[in-house]
Amino acid sequence: MVLKIFFPQCCNRADSGLLVGRWVSGHDSAVVLAVIHYPFIPGQVKQYIQQLQAQSGVELSVLGSWSLPKEGQEGLESFIRDLSTIFPQEPWLQISRQVGKTGFTCEVLGRDQIGKAAQQEEEEDEEKVIFVHYEQMKVMLSQLHPIESQNPDNRSEPPSELRQMFQTVARSELLFFLDRYDDGPLKSTHWQSEGREASIIVELLKRASVPLCVFISWLLSVWTWFCNIRIFSVFPLSFLSSKLSTCVQLNYRTEHLRTLSSPRAAEGHMEFMRKANILVSVLVDVALGVLLMSWLYRDENISTLAHTLVPAADHVARQLEELLQWLMGAPAGLKMNRALDQVLGRFFLYHIHLWISYIHLMAPFIEGILWYGGLSACLGLTFALSLLSDMVALFTFHIYCFYVYGARLYCLKIYGLSSLWRLFRGKKWNVLRQRVDSCSYDLDQLFIGTLLFTVLLFLLPTTALYYLVFTLLRLVVVLFQGVLHLIVDFINSFPLFSVGLWVCRSYRLAEGVKFRVLCDEPGTALHLLMEMNPLRFGSVLQTYRTATYSCYPKDSWGALVRKLFIGELVFPWRHKTTKTD
């Protein structure tokens, strides 16, 4: 059998003393956690181990002795060797390191074999020992094998050797929080965490966050009660709240704050990472919003922006008038139906004149709207961008109306032509069964159908041209809104905390371990170095994202071309967020 000893790297140069750790049940493996330095009192060592067992729940014991010869300590090795009679641990490990050598030598002795092992047996024992060096900090913080729950259903299979090793180090967190510079009765070598000062600061922050979370929870309850008032469920208000990007972002941010202000602690690593990502996302969002506010309310930028919007709207209206005048003539040399062309052109020109009047009526209030709307940036950059998207939708409402008029007229002609085409083939659409059935038509029906088909066919190019032009205009507006929504969804869903951990402390997001040979000197045991294998960047984004976004289009290119051809292309540009772990 091969005996594996998981040895911490921080103890490679520790002073001589006792090895404290745990034997892995069901496997020939031992996990070394610390080295207690000489001099010590055996009774104090036993009492210290019992205290650690009661606090951590780990079955700790003295595994053996550690010897690193130094000047003036010639008889110390034999003294530590005889300590196996005081600490009845079987088997007893005697690990020693010679000056000038990298590898260790290990003797595995039972209580009845102390001082009686032959040199041949020692050589055989050395050949069967493998040292696996690990870093206690990375093993404890990696969350690669989290502590198993006490649910009896999860005990069907015994835990693996590596899982028990990870859980042993994770449960021994109290040992690592001890200060190595304390003037206590025992001195030991192990990985030390941030220390007592940092622990006190963290504890103060935890206690200070409790009243803050209670206050935020109270505000959220008041806000939820206000939103559930019956008047907001009436048709116009409920419809607007479902379409406005600002309302959707407000609901989304409310869910974020409700998750952060929950008094229940995170149950696992995934939930902790999700809360941390949400917290960092909110902080970055608010910081970017404050920067935007500092730019808006400085050097009268709001007044400059307000005085720029009205001339820009007039310019867009004049360009649309010129475009309609061009369509009412002979666009690109195409021969249009003059009567229908004049009717459609004058209809759209009338709407443009109405829109210009509306813009000039709202001109005195635009600066105030921008001033008060800029205050929304204090809630975050996402609120400012969502409000900008709604303002763009409001100021380009006439383009949306033109698109709807052209699409409806074009859609009616396409469906009329397809229905009349079925008439020529002796088919009809069965509404009850939702299918095309055969049908016999008389002469009058065929004659009227031919006339209608001819009229619709010759009017189709004029209608299709107006539909195509206004669809392209609508696409420009939709693409601009889509860019705004993608930025908002990126800020909401990007796992910035996880990416920061992946860059700075990749071992916190490990997906496995890898081993490499550290030392293979003759006369010493085999030494392996256990390293953390970090997650790939794509896996980090997919595993620890806080939300998913889905923006139009989601269909295939063939479906999009088909919808564009038959006039059924719609653009529901608004947030669609779903919670994930």
Secondary structure by P-SEA (a helix, b strand, c coil): cbbbbbcccccccccbbbbbbbccccccbbbbcccccccccaaaaaaaaaaaaaaccccccccbbbbbbcccccaaaaaaaacccccccccbbbbbbcccccbbbbbbbcccccccccaaaaaaaaaabbbbbbbaaaaaacccccccccccccccccccaaaaaaaaaaaacccccccccccccccccccccccaaaaaaaaaaaaaaaaaaaaaaaaaaaaaaaaaccccccaaaaaaaaccaaaaaaaaaaaaaaaaacccccccaaaaaaaaaaaaaaaaaaaaaaaaaaaaaccaaaaaaaaaaaaaaaaaaaaaaaaaaaaaccccccccaaaaaaaaaaaaaaaaaaaaaaaaaaccaaaaaaaaaaacccccaaaaaaaaaaaaaaaaaaaaaaaaaaaaaaaaaaaaaaaaaaaaacccccccccbbbbbbbcaaaaaaaaaaaaaaaaaaaaaaaaaaaaaaaaaaaaaaaaaaaaaaaaaaccaaaaaaaaaccccccccccccccccccccccbbbbbbbbcccaaaaaaccccccccccccccaaaaaaaaaaccccccbbbbbbbcc
